[in-house]
């Protein structure tokens, strides 16, 4: 039903509100959810969304914090896990573990307070935990996304062998380098690495006096890097160990990928819930900023707005600088005509009514008294500003008349219609 609202969304700068709420989301998923927010006409959904926002707001106001951190967008990684023979990267595993932890912590936090936050409990009950997967990832991968020695016994053993082999090789090379140096053949007394193998720097003109394999030369050409014949076998053994280590790491990550793949559907549904929780968290923080409220909602009936402030003006001005107003329509009369001097706030009042309705029907608290009453609109029509259409060669007035024709044809008893300066742009 977004078509019923999209022009109003555009005309009333609803996106400025969303942009502000986005600023309060804690994750990219939350920011995305704010961006995709649309007004709807389902009173049950609207009411639930507003209540969840109210509950998180109460938590933030009473406890000063809510454990929202750690939610990551792991959808691409989960997609990777389902492809045959694919291995998820260790960075992705950290994001998955972080998200699992966030889910577990949020769920336990909310359940401890279950008698106070009914809607939140109901939402969080769908959060899945997998302590085994979370533990396995943390056991295998450190915070720098490196595979830990503790990931497997084999890996630990291989790495110990690498250290031993490396030490022996260095000792041998130091001895060789010392001998070469005493003869005046060495360029530096430093052991270095070329193509993953340990080598010694030898003066170019003396290169045939040192038996071994020449790997490369320095940029100036004065030094060549030689792997002495004596250490060839040791270097090979070390190279083989590195290869073994790589294979073992691959084996570990493959096993973890299989575990993620098995748990993929629960993870995806958990991710959707976490996204909704972050969305509600962002809305709650915005509500604190604007001193927002959930008014009384009803399917139909009069619109009764008390102490309303224009939400976009609140972004730019101090609260006390924004003048509140009351307005009632829909019980004794259905059409309200506002007149008055220029800069008297007519358009602001008009836009406020539209914006507050869009906000509410997107599950966002509004800067108005909780005693306000809002019916649910199926469509909102806005005719504000100069709609002159150059490409259709229409005058401002003709363009307005065509818009009004459309409006008369499409609006019904459940529509909110906002028209600013009707008949402007022509001689009365």
PENOR-V393310 format. One line per field, one symbol per residue. phi: phi as a letter, one per 40 degrees, with the letter a starting at -180 (. if undefined). burial: b if it has 16 or more other C-alpha atoms within 10 Angstrom, else e. A space follows every 50 residues. Layout:
BEGIN
phi = ???
burial = ???
END
This chain:
BEGIN
phi = .ddcbcccdcccfdcccccccddcccbccccccccccbcbbccccdccdc ccccccccccccbgaaccchcbcbcccccdcccdgcbccccccccccccc cdccccccccccbcccbcccccccccccbacccdccccccbcccgcccdc cacdcdcdccccccccccccdccccccccccccgcccbcbcbbbfgbcbb cbcdcbcccbcibccabcdcgcbbbbcddcbdccccccdccccccccccc ccccccccccdcbccdccccccccccccccccccccccccfcacccbaca hccbbbfcbccccccbbcdcccccababahbcabbbbbbiccfcgccccd ccdccccccdcbgbcbcaccccbbccccabbbbbgcbdbcccfbcdcccc cccccdcccbcbcbbbbbbbfcgcgacd
burial = eeebbbebbebbebeebbebbbebbbbebbbebbeebbbbbebeebbebb bbbbbbbbbbeeeeeeebbbbbbbbebbebbbeeeebbbbebbbbbbbbb bbbbbbbeebbeeeeebbbbbebbebbbbbeebbeebbebbbeebebbbe bbeebeebbeebeebbeebbeebbebbeebbeeebbbeeeeeeeeebbbb bbbbeebeebebebeebeeeeebbbbbbeebbebbebbbebbebbeebbb ebbbebbbbbbeebeebeebbebbbbbbbbbbbbbbbbebebbbbebeee bbbbbbebbbbbebeeeebeeeeeeeebeeeeeeeeeeeeeeeeebbebb bbbbbbbbbbbbbbbbbbbbebbbbbbbbbbbbbeeebeeeeeebbbbbb eebbeebeeebeeebbbbbbeeeeeeee
END
